[in-house]
Amino acid sequence: MHNLSVWAKGVSPSPTLAVDAKAKALKAAGESVCGFGAGEPDFDTPEFIKKAAEKALQDGMTKYAPAAGVPALRAAIAEKYARDNGLVDTEANQVIVSPGGKFSCYLAILSVISPGDEVIVPAPYWVSYPEMVKLAGGTAKYITTEMEDGFKISAEQFKAAITDKTRMVILNSPSNPTGAIYTKAELEAIVAIAIEHNIYILSDEIYEYLLYDGVEHFSPASFSKEAENLTITVSGFSKTFSMTGWRLGTLVAPAEIAKAVGSLQSQTSSNATTFAQYGALAALEHWDQSISAVQDMLKHFDRRRIMLLDGLNAISGIECNRSEGAFYLFPRIKNLGMSSMEFADKLLEDKKVAVVPGEAFGAPGYMRLSYATSDEVITEGLKRLNEFCSNIKG
């Protein structure tokens, strides 16, 4: 018996990656699987971004880069936040480029959370937040939301959850797993309380460009100087530019926090892959081309969103909110009389349909389906899901 550390023993593997791996294993064994598990666009990275990385390779950009990121990329990210997000005074020294948005989130937490500190995490939450808080020695405190709340916490709930140990609140808008988006007024009310109690805001904005129904995205750091001083904004290139395998995350924070994050990164991953950063730089330098590629992708996502939404709501025992961002739906299945964990297991076993159970997101009784998949998979998956639910009800 190996004597594992408290960290290794305490952390759970990612359930979303586990579902995806199981579905891929079944596919490899020749099964016809309808996979709704992965949070990954099913489009290739735009060609001009790939070409820029190829050119960087040819030009010998194969050595270490500065730990905080290639200077030209950090400057371009600062410009993007000033132009697109209203963070008008952002400078390059406030930007850190990391190997993935996930690592950016972890470094953000690690930079301000000490053992014993509390972090307020609205549920449903992205699977990795609680584990990251745990790895920093902190304690996650949950505020539970339901479909009826639009899966969003109110300023009152936030205020009620604060103790003298509260150090941070995590906001994820657009949300994984629900696709919910906070309005400007909702965010302003939450940010005002964070300022009043001197609480850091980790604002995870990885899905900021994947929006539907004319909704707008707002960055909490743009609201005021006080908000900017307490906000760590995390994003990346994975979802917007279909660059999941490139592992490129971004973090924008007050200079002192950014410097600490850079030091932490220098002792852990060194730097994000050098030549990949030149692909990301091309995405920012050719912004019109990038946004055009995003708009093309969004047309497909939007059609699939409605297709899946209508299909789910037509199944007896399932009810689903209309999401406004990202590429997920988060239907409630409590009326079907089994736990969402059991439901997901049986569904994969009996009908070869892969979904992620709500337990993974701190929301038993729900399940997450990604519509970053083909129309054919959605049509066939809904058919199988309907058959499965009819058998339960029957």
ABEGO torsion letter per residue (X at the ends): XBBBBAAAAABBBBAAAAAAAAAAAAAAAGBBBBBAABBBBABBBBAAAAAAAAAAAAAGBABBBBAAEBAAAAAAAAAAAAAAAGBAABBAAABBBBBEAAAAAAAAAAAABBBGBBBBBBOBBBAAAAAAAAAAGBBBBBBBBBAAAGGBBBAAAAAAABBAABABBBBBOBBOAAGBBBBAAAAAAAAAAAAAAGBBBBBBAAAAABBBGGBBBBBAAAABAAAAAABBBBBEAAAAAGAAAAGBBBBBBBAAAAAAAAAAAAAAAGBBBAAAAAAAAAAAABAAAAAAAAAAAAAAAAAAAAAAAAAAAABBGBBBBBBABEABBBBBAAAAGBBAAAAAAAAAAAAGBBBBBAAAAGBBGBBBBBABBBAAAAAAAAAAAAAAAAAAAX
